[in-house]
Amino acid sequence: MIDIAERILALENCKPSMSSAESIAKLEDLGIIKEAEQYIDMVRFRNFIVHRYEYVDVNILFTIVKKKLPCFEAFVDEIRKAKKD
């Protein structure tokens, strides 16, 4: 999601964001996605895992990822829909 957001922003000639969460928020500002907050939460969780992986319980991680898979699908759907418009 982060890479896709940053690529779209580059194509839209937006200046680079200071954070991954800001990149996602800018997609909402551009009307490409409806509500950035659910995706921003996922980005923050990703950052926690990457930078604090020694504190992550694998069972909890699996549960969260499984629960959030529909959010990834929703993100893809929103991007595809915006592309058609």
N, C-alpha and C positions, 0 to 999 in steps of 0.2 A: 504494500500500500504506500509506503514511504517513497519508494522509487517511482511509482506511477504518479503520485502526487507531484513530485519534483519535476518529472518530465512534462506533465501537463502545464505546470506553472511556467516552465521554460518556453514551451510552445506558445503560451499566452503572453510572453514577454514580461512576466512578473519578475521583480527583483528577488534574489534568493532569500529564503526564509532563515530565521535565526535558529529554528528548531524543527524537528519533524512534526510535532504537534501543530506548529504554526502553518506548515505546508498543508496539512489536512484542513485546517480552519480556512485557509485561503480558497480551497476548493468550494467550501460552502459559500464564501463571499462571492465567488464567481458564478454560483448557481449550478455547479456541476454535481454536487451532492446536496441532499436535503438537510441533514443534521450531522455535523462533524463530531459531536461529543462522544458518541459510541465508538467511533474510529480513533479518536484521540486517546480514549481510555486504553484501547488495544495497543497503540503506539507506546504509551507510557509503560504498560505491562511488558512489552517487548524490551524496552530500555532497561527495565528492572532485571529481567532475565539475563540480558547480555552483560550488564555491569555488576550484578550481584548474584550470579548463578549459584554460588556456593550456599546461598540461603534458600534456594528453591526446593520445595518438596516435589518430587517427580509425580507423585500421585495427584497432588493438587494441580500441578501444571497440566497433566493429562485431562483432568476434569474440566478445567477452564478452557483449554484449547478445543475440546470436543463441544463444549457449550457455545463457544464463539464462532464455530465454523459457519453458521448461517450469516454472521456479520461479514465475513469475507465474501460470501456469495452476493450479499446485498451491495457491497462496495463495487464489485465487478459489474453488477446489473446497473447501478447508478452511472458508472463510467460509460458503459456501453450505450445507455439511453442518452446521455449527454452528447456522445459522439454523433448520434443520429440526428439530433436537433440542430 
